[in-house]
Structures are given as structure tokens and as C-alpha cells.
Amino acid sequence: MAQSVMAPSNLFAQVLQPGNRANPYPLYAHLREHPVLPQTDGMYVVSTYQEINLLLHDPRISSDMRKSKDGQQAGAAVAASGSRPEEPPLIFQDAPSHEHLRHAVMKQFTPQRIRGLRGTIEAVEHELLEAQRSNRQFDLVEAFSYPLPVTVICRLLGVPRSDEPQFSGWSAAVVRNLDPSESLSDAERQQAEQARTAMRAYMRQLIAERRQTPQDDLISGLIGDGLLSEEDLPATLELLLIAGHETTVNLITNGMLTLLRHPHVSVLDRLRHDPEYAIPVVEELLRFEPPVQFRLRTTLADLPIAGTVIPTGATVVLVLASGSRDPARFNDPDRFDPDRSDNEHLGFCGGDHYCVGAPLARLEAVSALSLLPRRLQAPRLVSDPPPYRKNAALRGPEHLMIAYDGISENTHAS
């Protein structure tokens, strides 16, 4: 069914509507007709590749939403109440604090440590599939895409996997509070803040335990380096735990959905015989169906761009998924093409805030999308489109039912 399109000044509000979650891309095409588009609610939406890329590298734009007009008003209200707000995680901070926090994380988040997780990732994948051997269909999200990155990030950080039922609720509440598509009541926003407080208290408990008994994990490493303050440690660990699984769930699920929607491209057959082909497949998925659709920023000064002046303190929406389908940057951008030679997508954002966890997300997705086609016999979608999560920024199916004829033995392609 064709989408009815609102006036340009309300286009982004239509993107946020749950009914358009399955396919926002036609709306992005309309947005790109106006590279920088003011909305009636005061936000400025940037949807073209060149302009997004410019702003990702512009020091006049901030990741700290406390510096926006709305954030300043909220901060004044908090100050008036006499309470002290906690520092946000590093992705919501600017220089110099952002660089300091990022350096501390990257010192521990080394390529060697990430590569060392390959065996763990593969073992978890095979275990998850073996649990489905007697079935002929399963929900990919519940059976594979969610438990895989959760198990891996818990192993990396040093968080007990058995605590997942506890922190998954906190994570969902925190992420929900960050999404502009959610119209939360005051009570729901309070619940989200309570979830953040509970998660940070949980992290402080783990930090105290590691101080007493260090282990070979990221928590112990960050403590041992001594680069993070007592306030920054739990905030950083909260971010790594949430970001370490929320986005990768979508990347793997969007990936299988896309592969099963494009059987004529023969990508599945190539993956069965050449697992290394998963590397360009994942890069194209990050462009074509990225797990992060947009990010919010604010301006530190009046900022002229593409014939528009974005005023100081305005909320700016960088629609990364739209930029990665910009025909001015990519040839035939609405075609899924893993053999695309020039694929400098925006799937992991860019600039100083390029995703810290990109190497781990790539490793997990490449491993999963080389394994699933090899072990699932004749996989196919049960229904299309699947139901989507409400979150517009972190877009992905809530469930993805896949039918198959059986599960092959655990053998590696030669």
C-alpha cells in the first residue's frame, strides 16, 4: 500500500509512526528532497549523505543533548529540585571528556581481545542452533539473534549471564526513553530513570567485586587502568552492556530477513560455499538495512548548511539510514548488492563518535551470517513483513519466524 506523505514540515513525525517501521525508506526519499528540513516541533532533519557527513565532523554540533534548548530547560528543572544529575555515557559527551572516556575504553577493547572471542562466538552459535534441531521453525530473535550478543558481551565485560533477566528490563527501559518515537508519560520517564539508577547500582556492585577479585574481563581491565572516575565507570559499563547487544540483535535479524527476501541474488548459496563472503554482505547490510537509523545532535552555534541556518541549541536529527541510501552518493542505492565496490556507509555513524563496538558487531554478524545459511536447510520466511519493535532509532524486527527443513551437522565449509 502506498504511503500518504505529510507536508515536509511534518515528515519526520511520519517516520516515527509505528505503522511505517517496516519500510521507512520511501519517506527517507521524500526527506532527501530537502537535505536540511525544519520540522514544526523545532527539530531539523538532515537526510543526505554529504550534509550528514559534514555535520559528523563539525565541531559546532554536539552529542551532549543537555546543551540543546530542551536539555537546558530540563537541567534547570533538575537544579531547582536540588538533585544532582549523573554524567551521561561517552556517546552523549563532547571533547575533551569524550576523548578521555573513549581512550580508556579502546585501551581495553583491543583487536586482540575481540579476535579472541571468535571461538566463544562460534561455540554459542552452534549451541543455540543445536537447541532447535528437533524443530522445523523458530523465532530467530528469541532463539539466536538476541542470546548470541548478550552472551558474548556478558563474557567480554564480566557480567554474569544468569543476570540477563534482570538487566534486560533495565536496558529496554533506558533505550525506550532515548527514542523520540515513544510518547512517554511522566511516570514512564520516571521508570526509565529508575532503571538507569538500578543498572548503575548493579554495575557499582560488580566493580566492587572486581576490586576484591580481579578477573580477565573488561571490568577488571578498566579498574586496573585507573583512567575512569567512580562516576564514569558505571556509566561506561552501562553503555557497553546495552550497546553491546541491542544493535547487534537488529543487525543479525535484519541480515537474515534481507537474505531471505533476496533469494534470486544467490547470496545464500555463495555464503554456504564461501563463508568469507559474509564480510562484504555485512557491509552492504550496514548500508542497506542498518540497525541504527538516526542519531540526535544539537548545535553549539548558528550553523549554515545546504541553504538553511540551524539555530543555536536546536535538536538535529541525522538520518544515517537515509544518507546511506542517497542516490547522490551510491549507485542504485535501493538495490541490495554485496558486491558493491564503493561502500563507505554510515552504519556505524562517523567522525569522533564512530562506534567503539564496530569490530565486535562485525565479527558477530559475519560469523552468524556465514553459519546460518550453512546449517539451516532451505530456510524461508514464515511471514513478511514481520512485526517490528516500536523503537524507530534502533530499528529491527521484534520477532522473525523462519521455517527450515532441518539443521545440518556442525561442519565448516572448505
C-alpha positions as CSV (number, residue, x, y, z in Angstrom):
1,M,0.0,0.0,0.0
2,A,1.4,3.4,-0.9
3,Q,2.2,5.7,2.0
4,S,0.4,9.0,2.3
5,V,3.0,11.7,2.7
6,M,2.6,14.6,5.1
7,A,3.8,18.1,4.5
8,P,7.6,18.4,4.6
9,S,7.4,20.2,7.9
10,N,5.9,17.0,9.5
11,L,7.7,14.3,7.5
12,F,9.9,13.1,10.4
13,A,6.8,12.6,12.6
14,Q,5.5,10.2,10.0
15,V,8.8,8.3,10.1
16,L,8.3,7.8,13.8
17,Q,4.8,6.3,13.4
18,P,4.9,2.5,14.2
19,G,2.9,1.8,11.0
20,N,5.9,2.9,8.9
21,R,8.5,0.9,10.8
22,A,8.6,-2.0,8.3
23,N,9.6,0.3,5.4
24,P,10.6,3.9,6.2
25,Y,12.8,4.2,3.1
26,P,10.2,5.8,0.8
27,L,9.8,8.5,3.5
28,Y,13.5,9.0,3.6
29,A,13.5,9.6,-0.2
30,H,11.0,12.4,0.4
31,L,13.1,13.8,3.1
32,R,16.1,13.9,0.8
33,E,14.3,16.3,-1.4
34,H,15.1,18.8,1.4
35,P,18.6,18.0,2.7
36,V,18.1,20.1,5.8
37,L,14.4,20.3,6.8
38,P,13.0,22.2,9.8
39,Q,10.0,20.5,11.4
40,T,7.1,22.1,13.2
41,D,8.3,20.8,16.5
42,G,11.6,22.8,16.1
43,M,13.8,19.9,15.1
44,Y,16.0,20.0,12.0
45,V,16.2,16.8,10.0
46,V,19.3,16.1,7.9
47,S,18.9,13.2,5.4
48,T,21.5,13.5,2.7
49,Y,24.9,11.8,2.8
50,Q,27.1,14.8,2.1
51,E,25.4,17.0,4.7
52,I,25.3,14.2,7.4
53,N,29.0,13.6,6.8
54,L,29.8,17.3,7.1
55,L,27.9,17.6,10.4
56,L,29.5,14.4,11.9
57,H,32.9,16.2,11.6
58,D,31.7,19.7,12.5
59,P,32.8,21.0,16.0
60,R,29.8,23.3,16.1
61,I,27.5,20.3,16.6
62,S,27.3,18.4,19.9
63,S,26.4,14.9,21.1
64,D,25.5,16.3,24.5
65,M,21.8,16.9,24.4
66,R,21.9,18.8,27.7
67,K,23.2,21.6,25.5
68,S,20.0,21.8,23.5
69,K,17.2,24.2,24.4
70,D,15.1,21.4,25.7
71,G,18.1,19.9,27.6
72,Q,18.9,23.3,29.2
73,Q,15.3,23.6,30.4
74,A,15.4,20.1,31.8
75,G,18.7,20.8,33.5
76,A,17.3,23.9,35.1
77,A,14.4,22.0,36.5
78,V,16.7,19.4,37.9
79,A,18.9,22.1,39.5
80,A,15.8,23.7,41.0
81,S,14.8,20.4,42.6
82,G,18.2,20.2,44.3
83,S,19.1,16.8,42.8
84,R,22.4,16.1,41.0
85,P,22.1,14.5,37.6
86,E,24.5,11.7,36.8
87,E,27.0,12.1,33.9
88,P,25.8,10.6,30.6
89,P,27.8,7.8,28.8
90,L,30.6,8.7,26.5
91,I,28.4,8.7,23.3
92,F,26.5,11.6,24.8
93,Q,29.6,13.7,25.7
94,D,31.8,16.0,23.8
95,A,35.6,16.8,23.8
96,P,37.6,16.7,25.9
97,S,35.7,14.3,28.2
98,H,34.5,12.1,25.2
99,E,38.1,11.6,24.0
100,H,39.3,10.7,27.5
101,L,36.5,8.1,28.0
102,R,36.9,6.7,24.5
103,H,40.6,6.3,25.0
104,A,40.0,4.4,28.2
105,V,37.6,2.0,26.5
106,M,39.7,1.5,23.4
107,K,42.7,0.6,25.6
108,Q,40.8,-2.4,26.8
109,F,38.6,-3.0,23.7
110,T,41.6,-4.1,21.7
111,P,41.6,-6.0,18.4
112,Q,43.4,-8.9,20.1
113,R,40.7,-9.2,22.8
114,I,37.9,-9.0,20.1
115,R,39.6,-11.6,17.9
116,G,40.0,-13.8,21.0
117,L,36.2,-14.0,21.2
118,R,35.8,-15.8,17.9
119,G,35.8,-19.3,19.4
120,T,33.3,-18.2,22.0
121,I,31.0,-16.7,19.4
122,E,31.1,-19.9,17.2
123,A,30.5,-22.2,20.2
124,V,27.5,-20.1,21.3
125,E,26.1,-20.1,17.8
126,H,26.3,-23.9,17.4
127,E,24.8,-24.4,20.8
128,L,21.9,-22.2,20.0
129,L,21.2,-24.0,16.7
130,E,21.5,-27.5,18.3
131,A,18.8,-26.5,20.7
132,Q,16.5,-26.1,17.6
133,R,17.4,-29.4,15.9
134,S,14.1,-31.1,16.6
135,N,12.1,-28.1,15.4
136,R,11.2,-27.0,11.9
137,Q,10.8,-23.4,12.6
138,F,11.9,-20.9,15.2
139,D,11.8,-17.2,16.1
140,L,15.3,-16.1,15.1
141,V,15.2,-13.1,17.5
142,E,14.4,-15.2,20.6
143,A,16.4,-18.3,19.7
144,F,19.5,-16.8,18.2
145,S,19.9,-13.0,17.4
146,Y,19.3,-11.9,21.0
147,P,21.0,-14.6,23.1
148,L,24.2,-14.6,21.0
149,P,25.3,-11.0,21.5
150,V,24.0,-10.9,25.1
151,T,26.2,-14.0,25.9
152,V,29.2,-12.5,24.2
153,I,29.0,-9.0,25.8
154,C,28.5,-10.6,29.2
155,R,31.6,-12.7,28.7
156,L,33.6,-9.7,27.5
157,L,32.6,-7.4,30.3
158,G,32.5,-10.0,33.1
159,V,28.7,-9.7,33.7
160,P,27.1,-12.9,34.9
161,R,24.9,-14.3,32.0
162,S,22.4,-15.5,34.6
163,D,21.6,-11.9,35.4
164,E,20.2,-11.3,31.9
165,P,16.5,-11.4,33.0
166,Q,17.3,-8.5,35.4
167,F,19.3,-6.2,33.2
168,S,17.3,-6.8,30.0
169,G,14.3,-5.0,31.6
170,W,16.6,-2.1,32.6
171,S,18.1,-2.0,29.2
172,A,14.7,-1.9,27.4
173,A,13.5,1.0,29.7
174,V,16.7,3.0,29.1
175,V,16.6,2.6,25.3
176,R,12.9,3.3,25.2
177,N,13.5,6.6,26.9
178,L,16.0,7.7,24.3
179,D,13.7,7.1,21.3
180,P,11.8,10.1,20.0
181,S,9.0,7.9,18.7
182,E,8.0,7.0,22.2
183,S,5.5,9.3,23.8
184,L,6.2,8.5,27.5
185,S,4.2,9.7,30.4
186,D,5.9,11.3,33.4
187,A,5.5,8.1,35.3
188,E,7.1,6.1,32.4
189,R,10.0,8.5,32.2
190,Q,10.5,8.1,35.9
191,Q,10.5,4.4,35.5
192,A,13.3,4.8,32.8
193,E,15.3,6.9,35.2
194,Q,14.8,4.3,38.0
195,A,16.0,1.6,35.5
196,R,19.2,3.6,34.8
197,T,19.8,4.1,38.5
198,A,19.3,0.4,39.2
199,M,21.6,-0.6,36.4
200,R,24.4,1.7,37.6
201,A,24.0,0.4,41.1
202,Y,24.3,-3.1,39.7
203,M,27.5,-2.1,37.9
204,R,28.9,-0.5,41.1
205,Q,28.4,-3.8,42.8
206,L,30.3,-5.7,40.1
207,I,33.0,-3.0,40.2
208,A,33.4,-3.6,44.0
209,E,33.6,-7.3,43.5
210,R,36.3,-7.0,40.8
211,R,38.3,-4.7,43.0
212,Q,38.4,-7.5,45.5
213,T,38.9,-10.3,43.0
214,P,40.1,-9.1,39.5
215,Q,39.4,-11.4,36.6
216,D,40.3,-11.5,32.9
217,D,37.5,-9.2,31.8
218,L,36.8,-5.7,30.7
219,I,35.5,-4.5,34.1
220,S,38.8,-5.6,35.8
221,G,40.8,-4.0,33.0
222,L,39.1,-0.6,33.2
223,I,39.5,-0.7,37.0
224,G,43.2,-1.6,36.8
225,D,44.0,1.2,34.3
226,G,42.6,3.7,36.7
227,L,41.6,6.1,33.9
228,L,37.9,6.3,34.7
229,S,36.4,8.1,37.7
230,E,34.0,6.4,40.1
231,E,31.2,8.2,38.3
232,D,32.4,7.3,34.8
233,L,33.0,3.6,35.4
234,P,29.3,2.5,35.9
235,A,28.1,4.9,33.1
236,T,30.6,3.4,30.7
237,L,29.8,-0.2,31.6
238,E,26.1,0.6,31.3
239,L,26.7,1.8,27.8
240,L,28.8,-1.1,26.7
241,L,26.3,-3.6,28.1
242,I,23.3,-2.0,26.4
243,A,25.0,-1.1,23.1
244,G,26.8,-4.4,23.0
245,H,23.6,-6.3,22.3
246,E,20.8,-4.0,21.4
247,T,22.2,-3.0,18.0
248,T,23.7,-6.4,17.1
249,V,20.4,-8.1,17.6
250,N,19.0,-5.9,14.8
251,L,22.0,-6.3,12.5
252,I,21.8,-10.1,12.6
253,T,18.0,-10.2,12.3
254,N,17.8,-7.5,9.5
255,G,20.5,-9.5,7.8
256,M,18.7,-12.8,7.7
257,L,15.4,-11.0,6.7
258,T,17.2,-9.3,3.8
259,L,18.9,-12.5,2.7
260,L,15.7,-14.5,2.7
261,R,13.9,-11.7,0.8
262,H,16.5,-11.8,-2.0
263,P,16.9,-15.5,-2.9
264,H,17.3,-14.5,-6.6
265,V,20.6,-12.8,-5.8
266,S,22.1,-16.2,-4.8
267,V,23.8,-14.7,-1.8
268,L,22.7,-17.6,0.4
269,D,24.3,-20.1,-1.9
270,R,27.5,-18.1,-2.0
271,L,27.6,-18.0,1.8
272,R,27.1,-21.7,2.0
273,H,30.3,-22.3,0.0
274,D,32.3,-19.2,0.9
275,P,31.9,-18.1,4.5
276,E,34.3,-15.1,3.8
277,Y,31.7,-13.7,1.5
278,A,29.8,-12.7,4.7
279,I,32.3,-9.8,5.1
280,P,31.0,-7.8,2.1
281,V,27.5,-9.0,2.9
282,V,27.6,-7.4,6.4
283,E,29.0,-4.2,5.0
284,E,26.1,-4.0,2.5
285,L,23.6,-4.7,5.2
286,L,25.0,-1.9,7.3
287,R,24.2,0.4,4.4
288,F,21.0,-1.2,3.2
289,E,19.3,-2.2,6.5
290,P,21.3,-0.6,9.3
291,P,20.3,-1.3,12.9
292,V,20.8,2.4,13.9
293,Q,18.5,4.6,11.7
294,F,19.3,8.0,13.1
295,R,21.1,9.9,15.9
296,L,20.3,13.2,17.7
297,R,22.6,16.1,18.0
298,T,22.4,19.8,19.0
299,T,24.0,22.9,17.7
300,L,26.5,25.0,19.7
301,A,26.2,28.0,17.3
302,D,24.1,29.1,14.4
303,L,25.1,26.7,11.7
304,P,24.6,27.4,7.9
305,I,24.3,24.3,5.8
306,A,22.6,23.5,2.5
307,G,20.9,26.8,2.3
308,T,19.5,26.6,5.8
309,V,20.7,28.1,9.0
310,I,20.2,25.8,12.0
311,P,20.0,28.0,15.1
312,T,22.0,27.5,18.3
313,G,20.5,24.9,20.7
314,A,18.3,23.2,18.1
315,T,17.8,19.5,18.0
316,V,19.3,18.0,14.9
317,V,18.3,14.5,13.6
318,L,21.0,12.9,11.5
319,V,19.1,10.2,9.5
320,L,22.0,7.9,8.9
321,A,19.9,5.2,7.1
322,S,18.7,7.8,4.6
323,G,22.2,9.1,3.9
324,S,23.3,5.5,3.2
325,R,20.6,5.3,0.5
326,D,21.4,8.6,-1.0
327,P,21.5,8.3,-4.8
328,A,23.9,11.2,-5.0
329,R,26.4,9.0,-3.1
330,F,25.5,5.4,-4.0
331,N,24.7,3.9,-7.4
332,D,21.3,2.2,-7.4
333,P,21.0,2.6,-3.6
334,D,17.8,0.7,-3.1
335,R,19.3,-2.4,-4.5
336,F,20.9,-4.9,-2.1
337,D,24.3,-5.6,-3.7
338,P,27.0,-7.2,-1.5
339,D,29.5,-6.8,-4.4
340,R,29.2,-3.0,-4.3
341,S,32.8,-1.7,-4.6
342,D,32.4,1.7,-3.0
343,N,30.6,1.2,0.2
344,E,31.5,3.9,2.7
345,H,28.2,3.7,4.6
346,L,27.1,5.5,7.7
347,G,26.1,2.3,9.5
348,F,28.4,3.0,12.4
349,C,27.9,6.7,12.4
350,G,31.2,8.6,11.8
351,G,33.7,11.2,13.0
352,D,34.9,11.2,16.6
353,H,31.8,9.2,17.6
354,Y,32.4,6.3,15.2
355,C,31.0,3.2,17.0
356,V,33.5,1.8,19.6
357,G,31.9,-1.6,19.3
358,A,32.0,-1.8,15.5
359,P,34.7,-4.6,15.4
360,L,32.7,-6.8,17.7
361,A,29.5,-6.2,15.9
362,R,31.1,-7.0,12.6
363,L,32.7,-10.2,14.0
364,E,29.4,-11.4,15.4
365,A,27.4,-10.6,12.3
366,V,29.9,-12.1,9.9
367,S,30.1,-15.3,12.0
368,A,26.3,-15.6,12.3
369,L,25.5,-14.8,8.6
370,S,28.1,-17.3,7.4
371,L,26.9,-20.0,9.8
372,L,23.1,-19.7,9.5
373,P,22.9,-20.3,5.7
374,R,25.3,-23.2,6.1
375,R,23.4,-25.1,8.8
376,L,19.8,-24.2,8.1
377,Q,18.4,-26.4,5.3
378,A,16.1,-24.5,2.9
379,P,15.4,-21.5,5.3
380,R,12.4,-19.4,4.4
381,L,10.3,-16.7,6.0
382,V,7.0,-17.7,7.6
383,S,5.5,-14.3,7.2
384,D,6.7,-11.0,5.7
385,P,6.8,-8.3,6.9
386,P,7.5,-9.4,10.4
387,P,6.3,-7.4,13.5
388,Y,8.8,-4.6,14.3
389,R,10.0,-3.2,17.6
390,K,8.5,0.2,18.5
391,N,11.9,1.8,18.6
392,A,12.4,3.9,15.5
393,A,16.1,4.8,16.1
394,L,17.1,1.2,16.8
395,R,15.0,-0.4,14.1
396,G,14.6,-4.2,13.8
397,P,12.0,-7.0,13.9
398,E,10.6,-7.9,17.3
399,H,10.2,-11.4,16.0
400,L,11.3,-13.2,12.8
401,M,9.8,-16.6,12.3
402,I,11.9,-18.8,10.0
403,A,10.9,-22.2,8.7
404,Y,13.5,-24.8,7.6
405,D,13.8,-28.5,6.6
406,G,16.4,-29.4,9.1
407,I,19.7,-28.4,10.7
408,S,22.9,-29.7,9.1
409,E,25.8,-31.1,11.1
410,N,28.4,-28.8,12.6
411,T,30.9,-28.8,9.8
412,H,32.9,-25.9,8.3
413,A,32.9,-25.2,4.6
414,S,36.2,-25.9,3.0
